Amino acid sequence: QVQLVESGGGSVQAGGSLRLSCAASGYTYSSYCMAWFRQAPGKEREGVASIHTTISRTGYADSVKGRFTISQDNPKNTLYLQMNNLKPEDTAMYYCAANPASWRAYCSQRTYDYVYWGQGTQVTVSS
């Protein structure tokens, strides 16, 4: 059973930066897709970025390209999301998610492709 614990959220002003972390444990497969999602009040959960744990191929939502960077520290089983130039519309609860994957899989940003989820960390960006 994979367990995911997010941290690093907080309140910042527009233009600021935050780095989210997701500590993972309980891996039983050799490869996983991991991703960050976010959900603002009254809105559906949306994918932000994804990464394959073995080949490190990444993907981003258009809304965050050039501002957010997903990365991983495999020895520490930790996923990161570096968020720069934050905007008020980035305000949301951010979730880490994981799913076992083949070693060449494309990692999507669709919620239904992920089985394991963290509890979330809140990001608030003020104008």
Secondary structure as UniProt FT lines:
FT   STRAND          3..7
FT   STRAND          10..13
FT   TURN            14..15
FT   STRAND          18..25
FT   STRAND          32..39
FT   TURN            41..42
FT   STRAND          46..52
FT   TURN            53..55
FT   STRAND          58..60
FT   TURN            62..67
FT   STRAND          68..73
FT   HELIX           74..76
FT   STRAND          78..83
FT   HELIX           88..90
FT   STRAND          92..100
FT   TURN            103..104
FT   HELIX           111..113
FT   STRAND          116..117
FT   STRAND          121..126
//
